């Protein structure tokens, strides 16, 4: 089962793959250090430029950006009390007080070491859990694959948090976009509006860049950030080899937080923010000095950063094996796989073992590179990025977006379509509509339709074939539980609270 994992290692160690990984980690730290930007946006902008690259090189860039950005978000969180990424919110609780005491450099070094440990644990979880799960999913037929797609959509809609109605609308929009183009069986045009450019459907790259890259850039230009000119004096950085012995006392926190992050990463829709908060609260509860937390406790930084990096590779366990991304970044990475002709799901491990297992190794090496690239000198250098002018940064990103989208097919129609999706994404963001269901709807919509029609053709139009075996019934039960579970849970706790209030 794990022979393919070892066979993929020499391919990953090639010079081009390794250079791509290093560039990705550095770019990810830069992006994470810029408040308002995220790994999701960075990968969305990157995807169009990877068309001419080998799949492993392109995936190495994505894996590096993902690992780097999750740590990079700690830089403004510690120095400015502004989380560079949503998952870095808990890092501000103790990181910023440490910076106020002149220990900002040590806080960032704790963050980079903890991030690397969380990323390494997550990569090992991906390597150990994904192969056996893929063996099971290879037994799935069309009806089972259809229910997996439905379960994936339901998970993102109802477990993502917020308003399920808005999540459902977002998913339906994504499914609608997925059916644009020629019908795969009859060849009839569907929702093309007499535009020849839409006959092949909507490219997922155009959707990703529009939805995920343009709205953050608009926000970046709307709200200028005051950094108070971060300087080396505010960091107080020592060589990392001197500070490492002071971190060894966090080993219990590293183990506990890694387990939290892996578990949360596997759950669809949870993400690094939930992992960081849960890990922080549990580490504080287990601490012998909980009163010091919130006033500059380094262990708080370690708990938060370990957990929010431990969900990176683990979020790809359901994404690679079932086509169900655990986070928004994983959803974007599924789009990156698709543009290189790799269909996430049960057949990926059989048809492209070198690429998928090489991708796992890249996550492991990317996490290790964090320590090498996030040391003393690098920490000082990346912190200075906070002083870059926001209008200049936003303008550069927009130009890259336009060039990347135009380069796909060499036509302005794609640029206009991307801007249209960007406008839709901006409105959805302001109205608090979740964006991951749109991406997953586009990915799984056509996948579900194809397998549904195939199952019905096998059953000669008999709908009971969708419920003909135990696996399908289990998936249906899980889908129903995902849909109705949150509301039942809320009512149960509300009833219990009312009973406790009545007793008082």
N, C-alpha and C positions, 0 to 999 in steps of 0.2 A: 504493500500500500504506500509506503514512504520511499520506495526506490526512486520514483519520479522526482521526489523532492531533492534527493542527493544528485540525481542526474542533471538537474537544472542549475546547480551551484556553479559549475564552470562557465556557463553562459552569462551568469550575472557578474562574474568577476572580469569580464571583458572590459577593455579600457573605455569604450564609449558608454557602456552602461554605468560604469563607476563614476565617470565624469558627469554624466547626466544626474546621478544621484547627489553628488556633491553640489552641483549647481542648484538642484531642486531644494536641498536643505537650506542653502544660503538664501535663496529667493524666498523660501517659506518664512525664515526668520525675519527677513526684511518686511514681508507683507504682514506678518503677525504683529510686528512692532509698530505698524501704522494703525492707530485707532480708526475704526470705520471700515477697514479692509478685513478680509477673511480668507481662509484657505479655499473656501467654496468659490469666492470671486476670482482668486488667483488661478485656480485650476480651470475655471470657465474661460478665462482669457487665454490660458495656455493651450487648451485643446485644439483650436484651429491651426496652431503652428506645429502640431505634431503629426500632420498628415503624411509628410514625407519621411518620417522617422521610423525606425524599426519599432515594433510594438513594445519590446522590453525597454528600449531607451525612453520611449514616451511614458510608459508606466513608471519608470524610475524617476523621471521628473515629477510626476504626480505624487508618488510615495514620499519623495524628498520634501516637496512643498507641504504636504500634509503634516509630516513630522516636525518640520521647522516652524510652521505657523502656530502649532499648538504651544510650542515653547515661546515663540516670539511674542505672543499675546501677554506674557508675563512682564515684558520690559516696560510698557507704559503702565501696566497695573501696579508695578512696584514703584516706579519713579514719579508717576503723575496721578495715581489712583484712578486711572482710566483703563478699563480692561481692553486690551487690543483685540481680543476675540471674546465671544460670549462665555466661553468655558473658563475664562480667566477672572471672572467676577470674584470668586472665593479667594483668589490669590491676593486681592487688594486688602483683605481683612488684616493680614499680618505683614504683607510685603511692604505696603506704604508706610506703616509705622516704623519698620526697620530702616527704610530710606530716610525718614525724618531723624533717626538717630545716627545717621552716617554709615549705616550698614547696608546700603542699597546694593553694593557689589556682591556682598555675601548672600543677600536674598536672591539675586539673580543666579548666582552659582548653585545655590540650593535648588532653585527652579530648574536649571538646565540638567543637573545630575538626576533629579527626581523625574523630570520629563523623559530622560533617556531610559531610566529603569522601568518606568511605566510603558514606554514604547517597546522595549525589549520583551517584557512580559506579554504584551499584547501580540507581538509578532509570533512568539512561541505558541500562544493560544490558537492563533490562526493556523499555524503549521500542524498542530496536533489535532484540532477539532474539525477543520474543513475537509481533509481527505476522507475520513470515515463517513461524514455526513454526505459527501458527494457520492459515495458508493451506494448509500440508501436511496438518494434521489434519482440515481440512474435507473431504478426499477419503476419509476413513475411513467404512466401512460398519458395520453392526451387529456383524459378527464382529470387525473390527479394534478397535472401541470396547470390546467385551467383553475382548479381550486387553490393551488399555491399562489397563482397570480391574484385571485380574488382576496385571499388571506393577506397577501402583501399590501394591497390597496387598503383593506380594512384596517390593518395594523397602523399604517401611516396616518390614516384619517382619524382614528379614534384613540390612538395611544400617543399622538404627537403633542397633545395638550391643547388648551385653548378651546375654541368653538368647533364642535364636530361638524356642524352645518357648513361652516366656512371651509373646513377640510374637505368635505364631500364635494362642494362646488369646485374647489381647486382641482380635485382628482378628476371630476367630470370634464373639466376644461382640458386637462391633459389627455384624457381618453379621446375627446373630440379631435384634438390635434393629431392624435395617432392614426385616425382613420382617414385623414386628408390624403388624397391621391387616388391612384388606380386601385380598384378592388383586386386583391391577390388571386381570386378565383375567377370571377366573371370578367375582369378587366374594365368594368364600368368606372367612369369618373365619379369621385365622391368629394364634394365640397371644394372643388378646385376653382370655381368661379371663373371658368374659361381662361385661367392662367396656366400656360404650358409649364412654367417653372414649378408648379405644385403637383405635377403628375407623379413625380417620384416621392411625394410626401414632404413633410417638413423635417429638415435636418435637425437632429437633436443638438448639434453644436450651436446652431442659430438660436434655438430656444434657451440653451444654457447661458450663452453669453448675454442675451437680452434680459432674462429674468434675474440672473445672479450677479452680473457684472455692472450693468448700467445703474440700477437703483442705488447701490452703495456709493458709486462715484458722484451721483447727483447730490446725495446727502453730504458727501465730503466737500463739495463745492459750496453747499448751502451754509454749513456750519463750520466756520474756521476754528481751528484748535489752538489754544494758547498753551505753549509748552514751558514757558518761563525759562527757556534756554537751558536745557539739561547739560551739565558739564561734568567733567571727570571728578571734580571735587565732591559732587553729590553722591558718587558711587562708593568711593573708598575701597576699591577692588584690590585684593591680594592675589598672588598666583594660586591657581586652583589646586595645585598639589599640596599647598599648605592648608587649605580649608577643608579638604576631603576628610581628614581624621575627625573633624568636628561634626561631620554629617553621619558617621557610622551609627550614632545612637538612634537614628531614625529608621533602623532596619525593620522594626515591627510595623511602623507606619507605611513604609514602602510596600511590604507584603500585603497588608490589609487593603491599602488603597489600590494596588494593582488588581486584586480580586474584585473589588467594587467596580473598577473601570471596565474590566473584561466582561463582567456580568451585565452591566448597564449597556455596554457597546453592542452586545449580542441582541438585546431587546430592541425591536424596531421602534424608532421615534424617540428614544430617551435622550441619548447624546451626552457629550462631555460635561455640560453644565450641571445636569442632575448628578452625574458621577462625582464631580468636584464637591458639590454641596453635601452629598451624603457622606463622602469620605471625610470631609472636613469636620462635620458634626460628630461622626463616630470617633475620629481621632481625638477630638476635644473631650468627648465623654470618657475615653480610655486614658486620658492624660492624668498624671499625678498633680499637675499644676494647671488646672483649667482656667484659673483666674488670669494667667498671663496671656491667654489667647485673645487676640484682637488688639494687643498692645505691642506687637513685634515679636511673636513667637515663630522661630524658623520652622518648627515642625508643622505649623499651619500651612506654610508655603509648600512644604514637602508633600503634605496630604493632598492638597488641591492639585498641584502640578502632576503628581504621579497618577492620580485618577483620571484627569482629563486627557492624559496621553495614553493611558491604558485602554482607552476605548477606540483608538484609531484603527489598528489592524483588526481588532475583534469585531468592529462594526461591519467588516467585509466578510465575516463568516456566513451570515445569512445572505449577503449580497452576491457572493460568488457561487454559492451552492444552490440557492433558491431564487435568486434575482430579487431579493427583498433587502434594500439597504437599511442599515441601522441608523444612519445619520444623513444630513443633507450633503455632506462631502462625499459620502459613499454613493449617494444617488448620482452625483456629478461624475464620479469615477466610473460608474456603470455606463454613462454616456461615452466616456473616454474609451472603454472597452468596445462599445458598439461601433464607433467610427473606425476601429481597426479590425472590424469583422469578427469580433469575439462576442458571442451571445452568452451573457451571464445565465447560469442555470445548470441543470444536471449534466449536460453534454460538454460543458466547458473543460472539465477535468479529463475527459476522454479524448477530445479533439485537439486541445492545445495544452498538454501537461507542462511543457517546458516554459511556456509563457506564464501560466497561472502560478506554478510553483516558484518560478523566478521572481514573480511579483511579491511573493511572501518573503523571499530572502531580501528583497530590496527594502521592505519595511524594517526588517531586523537591522540591516546595515545602516539605514537612515537614522534609526534610533541611536546606534553606536556613534555615528558621526556627530550627533548633537553635542556630545561631550568634547570631541576634538575641535569642533567649530565654534562652540559656545564658551570657550575658556576666557581668561582674563582680558586679553587684547580684543577678542571678538566681541565680548560683552560691552566694552567701552565703545567700540566702533558702531555696533548696532544701536546703542542708546542714542548716539548722535543723530541717527536717522529721524528722531522725533522733531528735529529742528528744520526739516525740509518744508518748503512752502506748500500748503495744501492745494492751491490752484494749479501749480506746476505739476504736482503729482497726479491730480485728477485729469488734467489735459493729456498727459502722457498715456494714461490708461485708456482714455477714450480713443486716442489715435491708434493704439495697439489693437483695440477691439475692432475698429473699422477695417484696419489692414488685415487682421486675421480672418474676419468673416468674408471680406471680399476675395481673399486668396483661395477660398474653398472651391468656388466654381468660376471666379472671375466675372461676376455680374453684380450690378447694383441692386437688383431685386432682393438679393439676400441681405444686403445692408439695410434696405428699407424694412424688410421683415424683422430683422434683429431689433431695429429701433422701435418697431411696433410692439414686439414682445417686451422690450425695455419699458415702454410706456405702461403696458399692462402690469408688468412686474412692479413698477413704481407705485401705481394705484393700489395694487394688492397689498404691497408692503405698508402703505399708509393706512389701509383699512383693516390691517392685521389678518389678512388671508395668508395661510402658510404656503410656501413655495415648493417644498419637497413633494407634496402630493401631485403637483403638476408634472414634475419630471418623472415620477414613478408612473403616473397615468400614461405618459407618452411611451415609456419603456414597456410597461406591462399591458397596455391597452391592445396593441396589435398582437402581442404574444398570447393574451387570453383569447382574443377573437379567433386566431388561427387554430389554437388547440380545441376551442369549443366547437368550431365548425368541423374539425377533423374527427372529434369524438362523435358528433352527431352523424357524420357520414358513415363512420364505422357501425354505429347503432341504427343506421337507416332511419334517422329522424326520431328515434325513441329517446325522450329526455331522461328516462330512468337509467340510462347508461352512465349518467353523471353521478349516480348514487349506487353503482352496482358492486362496489367492493369496500372493504373495511377502511382502506387508506383514504378514499374519498370521503367516507362518513366522518372519519377523524378530522380531516381538514375542514369539513363543513361545521363540525362541532366547535373547532378552534375559532373559526370565523365568527360564528354566532357569539361565542364567549367574548371575543374582542369587541364586537359591536355593542353588546348589552352589558358586559362586565363593568365598565366604568360607572354607568348609571345605577346599576344595582349596588355597587360598592358605595357610591355617594349616598344613596337612600338608606343603606344599612347604618352608616356612620351618623347620618342626620338623625335617624330614629334613636340610636344609642345616646347621642348627645341630648336629645329631648327627654329621654328617660332619666338620664343623670341629672338634668336640670330640674325635672319634676321631683326627684328624690330630695334634692337640696331645698 
